[in-house]
Structure formats: structure tokens, C-alpha cells
């Protein structure tokens, strides 16, 4: 892999981590008041963030086939 691909993969990894943090925050928000409309919105947003995070993880894997991205 070239240094250029590695640099892009590193940027994507930082974005993936940020998306993971945002998803965790949204789930935390949802648990604060589980019976509210805000909770439903937080859960829906967390699902979108998870989908985006998985797409970023796939991109990282495509750029670095020998490296596996933690999906947890």
C-alpha cells in the first residue's frame, strides 16, 4: 500500500472513531428518557450513525486489505 492510501485510511479511521463516539452519545441520550419522543429520535440517529460508521470501516478495509477494522 502506498503512503497516500495509508494517510487516507488514517483520516477515515479518525472519522470512524468520531462517528462511534457520536452514536454512543445518542444512545446515552436515549437511555436518559426512554419513553420520550427524543429517545426515539436518538435511536434513529444512532442507527444512521452506525450505518455511516460501517461504510467508513468498509472503505478502510478496501484501502488496507491486510488490516481489519474493529466493528465494535
Biopython code that builds the backbone (N, CA, C, O; Angstrom):
import numpy as np
from Bio.PDB.StructureBuilder import StructureBuilder

atoms = [
    (1, "UNK", "N", (0.840, -1.171, 0.000)),
    (1, "UNK", "CA", (0.000, 0.000, 0.000)),
    (1, "UNK", "C", (0.889, 1.240, 0.000)),
    (1, "UNK", "O", (1.969, 1.259, 0.590)),
    (2, "UNK", "N", (0.411, 2.245, -0.664)),
    (2, "UNK", "CA", (1.203, 3.467, -0.720)),
    (2, "UNK", "C", (0.966, 4.319, 0.518)),
    (2, "UNK", "O", (-0.016, 4.154, 1.242)),
    (3, "UNK", "N", (1.897, 5.230, 0.731)),
    (3, "UNK", "CA", (1.754, 6.157, 1.857)),
    (3, "UNK", "C", (0.497, 6.999, 1.725)),
    (3, "UNK", "O", (-0.134, 7.356, 2.720)),
    (4, "UNK", "N", (0.141, 7.309, 0.492)),
    (4, "UNK", "CA", (-1.060, 8.115, 0.260)),
    (4, "UNK", "C", (-2.308, 7.360, 0.729)),
    (4, "UNK", "O", (-3.177, 7.947, 1.374)),
    (5, "UNK", "N", (-2.405, 6.079, 0.413)),
    (5, "UNK", "CA", (-3.548, 5.271, 0.862)),
    (5, "UNK", "C", (-3.569, 5.168, 2.381)),
    (5, "UNK", "O", (-4.622, 5.248, 3.014)),
    (6, "UNK", "N", (-2.391, 4.990, 2.945)),
    (6, "UNK", "CA", (-2.304, 4.904, 4.406)),
    (6, "UNK", "C", (-2.784, 6.190, 5.059)),
    (6, "UNK", "O", (-3.474, 6.149, 6.077)),
    (7, "UNK", "N", (-2.426, 7.322, 4.485)),
    (7, "UNK", "CA", (-2.851, 8.612, 5.041)),
    (7, "UNK", "C", (-4.368, 8.758, 4.967)),
    (7, "UNK", "O", (-4.991, 9.248, 5.909)),
    (8, "UNK", "N", (-4.957, 8.339, 3.863)),
    (8, "UNK", "CA", (-6.411, 8.403, 3.725)),
    (8, "UNK", "C", (-7.072, 7.455, 4.715)),
    (8, "UNK", "O", (-8.065, 7.811, 5.350)),
    (9, "UNK", "N", (-6.528, 6.253, 4.851)),
    (9, "UNK", "CA", (-7.083, 5.272, 5.787)),
    (9, "UNK", "C", (-7.021, 5.799, 7.221)),
    (9, "UNK", "O", (-7.944, 5.574, 8.003)),
    (10, "UNK", "N", (-5.950, 6.492, 7.565)),
    (10, "UNK", "CA", (-5.833, 7.066, 8.910)),
    (10, "UNK", "C", (-6.882, 8.145, 9.143)),
    (10, "UNK", "O", (-7.468, 8.216, 10.223)),
    (11, "UNK", "N", (-7.124, 8.984, 8.142)),
    (11, "UNK", "CA", (-8.167, 10.006, 8.257)),
    (11, "UNK", "C", (-9.543, 9.356, 8.420)),
    (11, "UNK", "O", (-10.357, 9.782, 9.241)),
    (12, "UNK", "N", (-9.779, 8.325, 7.626)),
    (12, "UNK", "CA", (-11.054, 7.622, 7.719)),
    (12, "UNK", "C", (-11.222, 6.956, 9.086)),
    (12, "UNK", "O", (-12.323, 6.918, 9.635)),
    (13, "UNK", "N", (-10.128, 6.438, 9.624)),
    (13, "UNK", "CA", (-10.194, 5.816, 10.951)),
    (13, "UNK", "C", (-10.577, 6.843, 12.006)),
    (13, "UNK", "O", (-11.327, 6.530, 12.931)),
    (14, "UNK", "N", (-10.069, 8.066, 11.879)),
    (14, "UNK", "CA", (-10.433, 9.126, 12.818)),
    (14, "UNK", "C", (-11.914, 9.477, 12.678)),
    (14, "UNK", "O", (-12.598, 9.706, 13.676)),
    (15, "UNK", "N", (-12.405, 9.517, 11.448)),
    (15, "UNK", "CA", (-13.829, 9.789, 11.220)),
    (15, "UNK", "C", (-14.683, 8.660, 11.780)),
    (15, "UNK", "O", (-15.723, 8.908, 12.390)),
    (16, "UNK", "N", (-14.248, 7.432, 11.576)),
    (16, "UNK", "CA", (-14.983, 6.277, 12.095)),
    (16, "UNK", "C", (-15.068, 6.338, 13.609)),
    (16, "UNK", "O", (-16.114, 6.042, 14.187)),
    (17, "UNK", "N", (-13.989, 6.716, 14.247)),
    (17, "UNK", "CA", (-13.984, 6.833, 15.711)),
    (17, "UNK", "C", (-14.923, 7.951, 16.173)),
    (17, "UNK", "O", (-15.626, 7.801, 17.173)),
    (18, "UNK", "N", (-14.933, 9.056, 15.451)),
    (18, "UNK", "CA", (-15.822, 10.160, 15.800)),
    (18, "UNK", "C", (-17.288, 9.743, 15.653)),
    (18, "UNK", "O", (-18.121, 10.082, 16.493)),
    (19, "UNK", "N", (-17.593, 9.013, 14.594)),
    (19, "UNK", "CA", (-18.955, 8.509, 14.410)),
    (19, "UNK", "C", (-19.343, 7.545, 15.537)),
    (19, "UNK", "O", (-20.481, 7.551, 16.007)),
    (20, "UNK", "N", (-18.396, 6.730, 15.957)),
    (20, "UNK", "CA", (-18.657, 5.804, 17.063)),
    (20, "UNK", "C", (-18.987, 6.582, 18.337)),
    (20, "UNK", "O", (-19.923, 6.235, 19.057)),
    (21, "UNK", "N", (-18.220, 7.624, 18.607)),
    (21, "UNK", "CA", (-18.466, 8.449, 19.790)),
    (21, "UNK", "C", (-19.834, 9.129, 19.729)),
    (21, "UNK", "O", (-20.559, 9.168, 20.723)),
    (22, "UNK", "N", (-20.181, 9.666, 18.555)),
    (22, "UNK", "CA", (-21.481, 10.310, 18.396)),
    (22, "UNK", "C", (-22.624, 9.317, 18.608)),
    (22, "UNK", "O", (-23.624, 9.643, 19.249)),
    (23, "UNK", "N", (-22.475, 8.113, 18.072)),
    (23, "UNK", "CA", (-23.507, 7.089, 18.240)),
    (23, "UNK", "C", (-23.668, 6.736, 19.716)),
    (23, "UNK", "O", (-24.786, 6.568, 20.202)),
    (24, "UNK", "N", (-22.557, 6.626, 20.418)),
    (24, "UNK", "CA", (-22.615, 6.320, 21.850)),
    (24, "UNK", "C", (-23.334, 7.437, 22.608)),
    (24, "UNK", "O", (-24.141, 7.174, 23.499)),
    (25, "UNK", "N", (-23.033, 8.678, 22.244)),
    (25, "UNK", "CA", (-23.704, 9.809, 22.888)),
    (25, "UNK", "C", (-25.208, 9.767, 22.652)),
    (25, "UNK", "O", (-25.994, 10.026, 23.563)),
    (26, "UNK", "N", (-25.602, 9.442, 21.430)),
    (26, "UNK", "CA", (-27.027, 9.386, 21.120)),
    (26, "UNK", "C", (-27.708, 8.260, 21.897)),
    (26, "UNK", "O", (-28.828, 8.435, 22.375)),
    (27, "UNK", "N", (-27.058, 7.128, 22.029)),
    (27, "UNK", "CA", (-27.648, 6.042, 22.822)),
    (27, "UNK", "C", (-27.753, 6.437, 24.289)),
    (27, "UNK", "O", (-28.726, 6.097, 24.962)),
    (28, "UNK", "N", (-26.757, 7.148, 24.777)),
    (28, "UNK", "CA", (-26.804, 7.642, 26.151)),
    (28, "UNK", "C", (-27.981, 8.590, 26.323)),
    (28, "UNK", "O", (-28.694, 8.521, 27.324)),
    (29, "UNK", "N", (-28.189, 9.474, 25.352)),
    (29, "UNK", "CA", (-29.327, 10.388, 25.388)),
    (29, "UNK", "C", (-30.644, 9.613, 25.409)),
    (29, "UNK", "O", (-31.577, 9.980, 26.124)),
    (30, "UNK", "N", (-30.710, 8.545, 24.625)),
    (30, "UNK", "CA", (-31.941, 7.754, 24.537)),
    (30, "UNK", "C", (-32.262, 7.066, 25.850)),
    (30, "UNK", "O", (-33.434, 6.891, 26.183)),
    (31, "UNK", "N", (-31.246, 6.674, 26.600)),
    (31, "UNK", "CA", (-31.499, 5.962, 27.857)),
    (31, "UNK", "C", (-31.893, 6.899, 28.991)),
    (31, "UNK", "O", (-32.432, 6.456, 30.005)),
    (32, "UNK", "N", (-31.629, 8.189, 28.826)),
    (32, "UNK", "CA", (-31.988, 9.145, 29.878)),
    (32, "UNK", "C", (-33.499, 9.273, 30.037)),
    (32, "UNK", "O", (-33.998, 9.409, 31.154)),
    (33, "UNK", "N", (-34.218, 9.230, 28.934)),
    (33, "UNK", "CA", (-35.675, 9.315, 28.986)),
    (33, "UNK", "C", (-36.255, 8.385, 27.918)),
    (33, "UNK", "O", (-36.668, 8.828, 26.846)),
    (34, "UNK", "N", (-36.275, 7.093, 28.233)),
    (34, "UNK", "CA", (-36.615, 6.079, 27.225)),
    (34, "UNK", "C", (-38.039, 6.164, 26.676)),
    (34, "UNK", "O", (-38.308, 5.620, 25.606)),
    (35, "UNK", "N", (-38.947, 6.821, 27.367)),
    (35, "UNK", "CA", (-40.335, 6.867, 26.907)),
    (35, "UNK", "C", (-40.692, 8.158, 26.175)),
    (35, "UNK", "O", (-41.869, 8.430, 25.939)),
    (36, "UNK", "N", (-39.700, 8.942, 25.819)),
    (36, "UNK", "CA", (-39.973, 10.227, 25.173)),
    (36, "UNK", "C", (-39.753, 10.143, 23.664)),
    (36, "UNK", "O", (-39.141, 9.202, 23.160)),
    (37, "UNK", "N", (-40.260, 11.134, 22.967)),
    (37, "UNK", "CA", (-40.020, 11.242, 21.536)),
    (37, "UNK", "C", (-38.561, 11.502, 21.233)),
    (37, "UNK", "O", (-38.051, 11.086, 20.193)),
    (38, "UNK", "N", (-37.886, 12.195, 22.148)),
    (38, "UNK", "CA", (-36.451, 12.438, 21.980)),
    (38, "UNK", "C", (-35.684, 11.128, 21.937)),
    (38, "UNK", "O", (-34.711, 10.988, 21.196)),
    (39, "UNK", "N", (-36.124, 10.184, 22.726)),
    (39, "UNK", "CA", (-35.464, 8.878, 22.749)),
    (39, "UNK", "C", (-35.588, 8.190, 21.391)),
    (39, "UNK", "O", (-34.622, 7.621, 20.882)),
    (40, "UNK", "N", (-36.775, 8.248, 20.818)),
    (40, "UNK", "CA", (-36.983, 7.634, 19.505)),
    (40, "UNK", "C", (-36.089, 8.291, 18.453)),
    (40, "UNK", "O", (-35.496, 7.612, 17.614)),
    (41, "UNK", "N", (-36.002, 9.616, 18.512)),
    (41, "UNK", "CA", (-35.156, 10.339, 17.564)),
    (41, "UNK", "C", (-33.684, 9.984, 17.772)),
    (41, "UNK", "O", (-32.937, 9.840, 16.805)),
    (42, "UNK", "N", (-33.271, 9.843, 19.018)),
    (42, "UNK", "CA", (-31.880, 9.499, 19.319)),
    (42, "UNK", "C", (-31.542, 8.111, 18.796)),
    (42, "UNK", "O", (-30.462, 7.898, 18.246)),
    (43, "UNK", "N", (-32.457, 7.174, 18.965)),
    (43, "UNK", "CA", (-32.226, 5.810, 18.480)),
    (43, "UNK", "C", (-32.138, 5.798, 16.958)),
    (43, "UNK", "O", (-31.279, 5.122, 16.392)),
    (44, "UNK", "N", (-33.021, 6.543, 16.293)),
    (44, "UNK", "CA", (-32.988, 6.610, 14.832)),
    (44, "UNK", "C", (-31.678, 7.230, 14.343)),
    (44, "UNK", "O", (-31.086, 6.761, 13.371)),
    (45, "UNK", "N", (-31.235, 8.278, 15.019)),
    (45, "UNK", "CA", (-29.980, 8.914, 14.634)),
    (45, "UNK", "C", (-28.799, 7.972, 14.871)),
    (45, "UNK", "O", (-27.873, 7.923, 14.062)),
    (46, "UNK", "N", (-28.828, 7.233, 15.961)),
    (46, "UNK", "CA", (-27.759, 6.277, 16.253)),
    (46, "UNK", "C", (-27.673, 5.232, 15.150)),
    (46, "UNK", "O", (-26.575, 4.824, 14.770)),
    (47, "UNK", "N", (-28.808, 4.796, 14.636)),
    (47, "UNK", "CA", (-28.800, 3.798, 13.554)),
    (47, "UNK", "C", (-28.159, 4.376, 12.292)),
    (47, "UNK", "O", (-27.405, 3.687, 11.605)),
    (48, "UNK", "N", (-28.454, 5.629, 11.991)),
    (48, "UNK", "CA", (-27.838, 6.277, 10.824)),
    (48, "UNK", "C", (-26.333, 6.405, 11.014)),
    (48, "UNK", "O", (-25.559, 6.175, 10.085)),
    (49, "UNK", "N", (-25.929, 6.771, 12.217)),
    (49, "UNK", "CA", (-24.503, 6.894, 12.508)),
    (49, "UNK", "C", (-23.799, 5.546, 12.384)),
    (49, "UNK", "O", (-22.678, 5.469, 11.881)),
    (50, "UNK", "N", (-24.458, 4.488, 12.843)),
    (50, "UNK", "CA", (-23.888, 3.145, 12.735)),
    (50, "UNK", "C", (-23.722, 2.751, 11.272)),
    (50, "UNK", "O", (-22.703, 2.176, 10.890)),
    (51, "UNK", "N", (-24.724, 3.062, 10.457)),
    (51, "UNK", "CA", (-24.639, 2.747, 9.035)),
    (51, "UNK", "C", (-23.461, 3.492, 8.397)),
    (51, "UNK", "O", (-22.708, 2.914, 7.614)),
    (52, "UNK", "N", (-23.308, 4.766, 8.733)),
    (52, "UNK", "CA", (-22.198, 5.560, 8.198)),
    (52, "UNK", "C", (-20.860, 5.008, 8.680)),
    (52, "UNK", "O", (-19.899, 4.932, 7.913)),
    (53, "UNK", "N", (-20.804, 4.627, 9.949)),
    (53, "UNK", "CA", (-19.559, 4.091, 10.510)),
    (53, "UNK", "C", (-19.164, 2.797, 9.816)),
    (53, "UNK", "O", (-17.987, 2.575, 9.531)),
    (54, "UNK", "N", (-20.130, 1.957, 9.549)),
    (54, "UNK", "CA", (-19.831, 0.699, 8.848)),
    (54, "UNK", "C", (-19.336, 0.954, 7.430)),
    (54, "UNK", "O", (-18.444, 0.256, 6.946)),
    (55, "UNK", "N", (-19.911, 1.951, 6.763)),
    (55, "UNK", "CA", (-19.456, 2.290, 5.416)),
    (55, "UNK", "C", (-18.011, 2.783, 5.448)),
    (55, "UNK", "O", (-17.212, 2.427, 4.582)),
    (56, "UNK", "N", (-17.680, 3.595, 6.438)),
    (56, "UNK", "CA", (-16.302, 4.078, 6.591)),
    (56, "UNK", "C", (-15.368, 2.894, 6.867)),
    (56, "UNK", "O", (-14.270, 2.827, 6.316)),
    (57, "UNK", "N", (-15.803, 1.974, 7.712)),
    (57, "UNK", "CA", (-14.982, 0.801, 8.021)),
    (57, "UNK", "C", (-14.723, -0.025, 6.760)),
    (57, "UNK", "O", (-13.625, -0.551, 6.582)),
    (58, "UNK", "N", (-15.719, -0.140, 5.892)),
    (58, "UNK", "CA", (-15.538, -0.869, 4.632)),
    (58, "UNK", "C", (-14.526, -0.154, 3.743)),
    (58, "UNK", "O", (-13.706, -0.795, 3.086)),
    (59, "UNK", "N", (-14.585, 1.166, 3.726)),
    (59, "UNK", "CA", (-13.630, 1.934, 2.924)),
    (59, "UNK", "C", (-12.212, 1.734, 3.447)),
    (59, "UNK", "O", (-11.270, 1.590, 2.667)),
    (60, "UNK", "N", (-12.068, 1.725, 4.749)),
    (60, "UNK", "CA", (-10.746, 1.497, 5.337)),
    (60, "UNK", "C", (-10.231, 0.119, 4.942)),
    (60, "UNK", "O", (-9.065, -0.036, 4.580)),
    (61, "UNK", "N", (-11.097, -0.869, 5.012)),
    (61, "UNK", "CA", (-10.705, -2.231, 4.649)),
    (61, "UNK", "C", (-10.322, -2.320, 3.174)),
    (61, "UNK", "O", (-9.390, -3.037, 2.808)),
    (62, "UNK", "N", (-11.045, -1.591, 2.336)),
    (62, "UNK", "CA", (-10.719, -1.594, 0.907)),
    (62, "UNK", "C", (-9.343, -0.981, 0.647)),
    (62, "UNK", "O", (-8.615, -1.419, -0.244)),
    (63, "UNK", "N", (-9.001, 0.031, 1.430)),
    (63, "UNK", "CA", (-7.694, 0.675, 1.261)),
    (63, "UNK", "C", (-6.573, -0.084, 1.922)),
    (63, "UNK", "O", (-5.421, 0.009, 1.497)),
    (64, "UNK", "N", (-6.894, -0.836, 2.959)),
    (64, "UNK", "CA", (-5.887, -1.587, 3.716)),
    (64, "UNK", "C", (-6.354, -3.026, 3.878)),
    (64, "UNK", "O", (-6.733, -3.428, 4.978)),
    (65, "UNK", "N", (-6.336, -3.808, 2.806)),
    (65, "UNK", "CA", (-6.891, -5.159, 2.873)),
    (65, "UNK", "C", (-6.217, -6.069, 3.919)),
    (65, "UNK", "O", (-6.815, -7.053, 4.355)),
    (66, "UNK", "N", (-4.994, -5.749, 4.314)),
    (66, "UNK", "CA", (-4.323, -6.599, 5.292)),
    (66, "UNK", "C", (-4.676, -6.206, 6.723)),
    (66, "UNK", "O", (-4.294, -6.902, 7.664)),
    (67, "UNK", "N", (-5.404, -5.093, 6.902)),
    (67, "UNK", "CA", (-5.765, -4.597, 8.226)),
    (67, "UNK", "C", (-7.257, -4.743, 8.422)),
    (67, "UNK", "O", (-8.039, -4.391, 7.539)),
    (68, "UNK", "N", (-7.659, -5.259, 9.572)),
    (68, "UNK", "CA", (-9.083, -5.378, 9.869)),
    (68, "UNK", "C", (-9.492, -4.243, 10.789)),
    (68, "UNK", "O", (-8.752, -3.887, 11.706)),
    (69, "UNK", "N", (-10.664, -3.671, 10.550)),
    (69, "UNK", "CA", (-11.198, -2.603, 11.368)),
    (69, "UNK", "C", (-12.096, -3.214, 12.419)),
    (69, "UNK", "O", (-12.938, -4.055, 12.106)),
    (70, "UNK", "N", (-11.923, -2.792, 13.685)),
    (70, "UNK", "CA", (-12.769, -3.276, 14.768)),
    (70, "UNK", "C", (-14.166, -2.729, 14.592)),
    (70, "UNK", "O", (-14.347, -1.515, 14.494)),
    (71, "UNK", "N", (-15.166, -3.606, 14.550)),
    (71, "UNK", "CA", (-16.569, -3.194, 14.357)),
    (71, "UNK", "C", (-17.311, -3.249, 15.657)),
    (71, "UNK", "O", (-18.420, -3.781, 15.713)),
    (72, "UNK", "N", (-16.733, -2.715, 16.706)),
    (72, "UNK", "CA", (-17.383, -2.797, 17.994)),
    (72, "UNK", "C", (-17.595, -1.552, 18.669)),
    (72, "UNK", "O", (-18.142, -1.534, 19.772)),
]
sb = StructureBuilder()
sb.init_structure("model")
sb.init_model(0)
sb.init_chain("A")
sb.init_seg("    ")
for serial, (resi, resn, name, xyz) in enumerate(atoms, 1):
    if name == "N":
        sb.init_residue(resn, " ", resi, " ")
    sb.init_atom(name, np.array(xyz, "f"), 0.0, 1.0, " ", f" {name:<3s}", serial, name[0])
structure = sb.get_structure()
